[in-house]
Structure formats: structure tokens, C-alpha cells
Amino acid sequence: MKCLKRIIVFAAFSVVFAIIIMIFHELGHAIVAIICGTEITAFAFDHVDWGNAPFTEKQLAWLFINGTLMPIIISVPFFWFPRKTDMFFAGVVSFGVIIGGWIELYAWTVESFFLHEISDVTWFLMFSGLEISIIRIISVIVYLIYTAVACWRCATILSNYISKV
């Protein structure tokens, strides 16, 4: 029973950190908008509003890509947290942030290229002028590498956490 309680608490905290990752996603958009000289008119965990500000195509490309890049960049250091730690908070944060980065990469690969969903990635490709097939290949390779490392790290984090019960 104690193990089940710890797993439920771990899952709940992980969901909280996934929401925090969503906030970092929107913060990524907001940072670029501010750098481009735009005023942010609304900021929420699910969107940023910058009004009808005029952006160049390159600025729009950076605006859309940075929402996806921010959580991924934040998640990378968490792969190198100590493998054996008794710190509950460190394990939960690592797990949540790594999963958040994986979700962002999912948007890059599966949603945009295979499900043909309209997303930040779609907008980035439209405004960047980059060759879509090259971006598709690179994103799938990065996604597979990230997934392999994330599975390894998350399994380590979970096994360390559950073994303390």
C-alpha cells in the first residue's frame, strides 16, 4: 500500500511539472516576441498573445520554434542528475521535465510530419524557408535518441524511487 501511495504522489507531481513545462513552452514564445520589440498582451499556461504585431518571416519562424525549443533545452541538464538519489523532489522534477521535453519532441515528429497537425512546428517550417525533408529526418533522429535516453533515465529514476519503499 505504501508503494502505491508513493507511485500516486510521484505521478501527481510529474503532472504538475508537465504543466510547468507548458508554461516554459509559452515563455519561449514570449521571450522571442519581447526580443522582437512586441508587447505581450496576455500570458497563460496554454497561450501567449502579442496582438497584431508585425513580424518578419524569420522572426515568425523563431517565434514558433522557440516555444518548442525552450522545454527541450531545459530538460537536457536533467539527464545528468545523480543516478542514485534519495531526494524525492529531484527525482520528480527530473522525471517531469524529461517527459515534458519528450512531449515537445513528439510535437515535432509525430504530430507535424505523420499526423499532419497544424502546430508551432508547421508554422516554423512555413516561415523558415528550410528544406522540410531534411528537418523531418533530423527531427526523427533526435526524437529517437531522446526517447532512448529518456526511457533509460526515467527507468533509473523510477527504480531508485520505488526501491526506497
N, C-alpha and C positions, 0 to 999 in steps of 0.2 A: 504494500500500500504506500509506503514511504517513497519507493521508486517511482510509482505512478504519479504521485504528487509532485515530485521533483521534475518529472518529464513535462507535466502540465504547466508548471511555473516556467520552465525553460522555454516551452513553446509560446507562452503568453508574452514573455519578454522579447522573444525573437520577432513576434508580430509587431511589437512596439518599435523595435529597431528597424523593421522593414518600412514602417511609416516614416520614421526619421530619414531613411534613405530617400523616400519620395520627396521629402522636404528638401534634401540636398539636390535632388534632380531639378526641382523648380528653382532653387537657389542658383544652380548653374546657368539657367536661362536668365535669371535676374542680373547676375554679375555681368554677363555679356551685354545685356541691354543697357545697364548703367555705364559700362565702358564706352558704349556707342553714343552716349550722351542722351539717353532716353530716361524719362521719369517713369518709375513703376507706379501704376495707379492702383493695383491690387496684388496681394500675395497671399496664397493659401497653399495647403499641402498638396493640392491637386492641380493648381494652375497659377500662372503669373500673367498679369495684364499690363501691357505697356501702351495701351491706347492705339492710336493710328499713326505711330511714329514712322517716319520714312527711313528705311534701311536699304543699303545696297545689297546686291545678291550675295556677296561674300559675307557681309555682316549677318544676313539671314542664315546662311549656312552655319556660321559659328554659333549663332543664337540657338539653333535647333540641335546641333551636335553637342554643345556643352551641357545641356540637360542630361544627356546620356553619359557623357564622359565623367562628370563630377562624381557620381556614386561609384563608378568603376575605379577612378583614381583614389578615392577614399578607401575602397575595400582592399586594395593591393597590400598595404602595410599589415593588415590583419592576418595575412597568410604567414607572417613571420612571428606571430605572438608565440610565447613559450608553449611547447607541446604539452608539457606536464605542468598544469597549474591548478591550484586549489581555489583560485579566485573565481567565484560564480559569475561575477559581473564581467570579467574579461572573457570568459567562455561564451556567455550570452551575446555580448557585443560582437565578438568575432564571428560567431555563427550568423547573427542577423545581418551584419554588414556584408559578409561574404555572399550570403543568399541574395541580398539586395543588389549587389554587383552582378550576380548571375542573372537576375531578372532583367536588368538593363541590357545585358548582352543577348538575352533571349529576344528582346525587342529588336535588336539589330539584325539577328539572323532569321529566326523563325517567322516572326510577325511580318517583317518587311519583305523578305525575299521568298518565303514559301507560302505564307497566307495572304500576301499582298495587301496587308492592312496599311492604312494611312497613319503614319506616326512621325515622330521627330526625325527618324532616320530617312523616311521618304522625303520629307521636306528638305533635309540636309542634302540628299542626293540631287534633288531638283535644282537647288540653288548653288551647289558647289561646282558643278561642271566636271566632276570627276567621272572616270570610266566606271560604270556600275558593275561590270563583271569582275573587275579587279577588286573593288571594295567588297563584293559578295564573297570572293574566295578568301580574302584576308579576314573578313569578319567570321566566317565559318571556322577557319583555322584557330583564330583567337578564342572563339566560343568553345571549341573542343578542348583546347589546352586549359582554359579557365575552368571548365566543367570538371576535367580530370583532377586538377589541383584542388578545386573546391570540395569535391567529394572526399578526397584524401584528408584535407584539413578538417572538414566538418565531421567526418567519421572519428578522427582523433579527438576533436573537441567533445563530441557526444560520449565517446567511450571513457574519456577521462572524467567527465561529469557523472555519468551513470555509475562508474566503478566506485565512486565515493559514497554510494548509498550503503 
